Amino acid sequence: MKIEVLGMGCCSCAKLYEAVQEVVTELGVRAEVVKVDDMKAVLQKGVMSTPAIVVDGVVKVAGRSPNKEEIKKYLR
């Protein structure tokens, strides 16, 4: 599984990246977690508002930081 956290380096984006890593560890899933902060790459995914989570190429949430329970739903 590939999980991309899209964001430009703001505090919310950094916290979301940490939360995603924690959820991956808690669930014990095998995943590559990548932080994407290149605006061109973010826009190519069709995301206009960050932070965002993309799982295996599918945008799961954009423009807000979901809580850990919501992140778990995206990874199951």
N, C-alpha and C positions, 0 to 999 in steps of 0.2 A: 504494500500500500504506500502511496506517495501522498503526503499531506503538505500543502503549501500554505503558509501564512503570509498574506499579502499586506504590506503596509510600508509607509514611508519613514519609519523610525520613531514615530510618536510613542508616547508613554502607553497608550491603549494597545498599540500594535505589539510592543515589547511584552506587555502583560499577557496578551492573547497567545503569543508564541510560547511563553513559559507555561501557560495553562494547557496548551495542546500537548507539550512534552510531558507534563505531569499526568494527563489523562492516558496517553500512550503507555506510560509506565504502569499506571494503576490497572489498566485493562490487560496489560501483557501482550499487546498486539505488536506484530513486526511491521514497523513503518519507518519510512524515511521522512523526517520532518525538516522542511526547508523554509527559510525566511526569504521572501522575495521583496526587495525594496526598490527595484528598478521600475520607474513609472511606465515605461514603454511595455515591459513584460506584464505589468498589472493590467494595462489597458487592452492588451492583446487577449486577455482572458475575459474581456467584456465587463470588467469591474470598474465602476466609476467612483465608488466610495469605499474607503478602507476604514478599519481593518476588515479582512475577509479570510475565509477558509475555503480552500479548494482541495477536494479529496479525489484522487485518481482522475483529475481533469474536470471534475464537476464542481461548480461553485455551490457551496452549501449555505453560506451566509456572507453578506457584505454590508458594510456600513455600520456595523455594531459589533460589540464583543459579547458573544454568548457565554453563559455560565458553564461550568464543568459538566453538569448533567446534560445540557444540550449538546456539548461537544461529544460526549459519549454516544449519543444517539447517531451522530454523523459518522462515527467510526465503527459502528456495529454492522 
